[in-house]
């Protein structure tokens, strides 16, 4: 599945709750991955780098609060928003969850509609193009709703793959993306594409961005991948 649809990782040990959350998130247009415990969640995060995590505090094995702490102390994962779910309603618990790095804290039992709104709010922050917002980097403007890109106020012709690549770069300028991460983000986990294909499409994107002149804004990081700026 293409990562045009933001990916939500639901970490919940109660099967019924996990299914309800997955169903409602899929109905909202999200791609959903699930994990029944903290240890599996950490493995999935390393493989997938989801856009957002809905994380239960009380989990078998590694607790949700420990999962949150580990993810927020690593450079590769500290930017992933985490919505913590917990039956702990005391102020001291909410403070502990937020101080550990959770971006939001929702007390059980919760309204599914409210939780969906909180997920959308976090997605709007980290994947603005996914909700149709315009992105701007220096003289490049990308309109996700109309699928149009301009540079120096001149239109650029991009293929669908190059458009998704540019969207990925413009949502997180300066971040270095490995070929494997770009394959997952742009092509999706369910489609096999050789990593060399990334280089081909990066070359096409570079050519399109510089068709009217100007410096190449993409940076090759030796042994690591590519970045915008």
Secondary structure, 3 states (H helix, E strand, C coil): CCCCCCEEEEECCCHHHHHHHHHHHHHCCCEEEEECCHHHHHHHHHHHCCCEEEEECCCCCCCHHHHHHHHHCCCCCCCCEEEEEECCCCHHHHHHHHHHCCCEEEECCCCHHHHHHHHHHHHHHHCHHHHCCEEEECCEEEECCCCEEEECCEEECCCHHHHHHHHHHHHCCCCCECHHHHHHHHHCCCCCCCCHHHHHHHHHHHHHHCCCCCCCCEEEECCCEEEEC
